[in-house]
Amino acid sequence: MRGNKSGAVAIFIGVLLIVVFAVGLICEKNPSAFVRKYQYDFALEQFCAFCRDWWLPAGIIGFPLFLISMLLSLVRESKGNRES
């Protein structure tokens, strides 16, 4: 029971880091990608600045964390199905 919850948390963190990676990469390559004409959003600007600063470490950590957690979850689930 405890292993399933910790696996879900690791998958969630991995997906969150992948999102930071994707947004940071988009903001790095095209700084005006999320900007709307005639409107300024401070929160969005700050989020893009954060993602631009951390996109590479987030990608380096996020992709392996997500893949390993997903594989471990699938292995645990298949073992549980075989035992049942």
N, C-alpha and C positions, 0 to 999 in steps of 0.2 A: 504494500500500500504506500509506504513512504517513498519508495524508489520511483513510482509513477509520478508523484507530485514533483520530486526533484528533477525528473526528466522533463516535465512540462515547463518548469521554471527555466531550465537551461535552454530549451527550445525557444521560449519567449525572448530570453535575453539575446540569443543568437539572431532571431528575426529582427529585434530592435536594433542591434548593431548593423545588420545588413541594410536596414532602412537609413540609418545615419550614413553609412557608406554610400548608398545610392544618391541620397540628397546632396551629400558633400561633393561627390564627383560631378553631379549635374551643376551645382553652384560654382564649382571650380572651373569647369569648362565653359559655362555660359552664365555669367553672373546675373543676367537679367531674366533668367528662366522663370522665376517665381514672382517677378515684379509685375504689378498691374499698372496700366497707364493711368495717370492722374490720381493715384491713390498710394499712400505709404502706410505700410503695416510694420510697426516696430518689432512686434513679437516674431513675425515671419523673418524679418531681417536678422534678428538675433539668433533665431534657430538656424538659418542658413550660414551665419558666421560661425556658429558652434560646429555645424556639420563640416564646413570647409576646413576648420582647424583639426578635426579628428577623423576625417574620412578614411585615411590610410590605416591607422591603428584599428579602427572599427572593422574595416574589411579583413584585416589580417587575423583578428580575433573572432569576428562574427561568423564567417563562412565555415571554418573548421568546427567551431562550437556548435553551430546548427547541424552540420552534417553528422558529426560524431554523436550528438544527442539524439538525432533522428534515427540513426542506425542502432544505437543502444536501445531505444524505445521499441523499435521494430523487433529486435532480437528478444527482448523481454516479453513482448506480446506474443510472439510465435512460441516461445517456451511455455507461456501460460496456456496457450491454446492446445499445445501438445499434451500438457499435464491434465487438462480438463477432459 
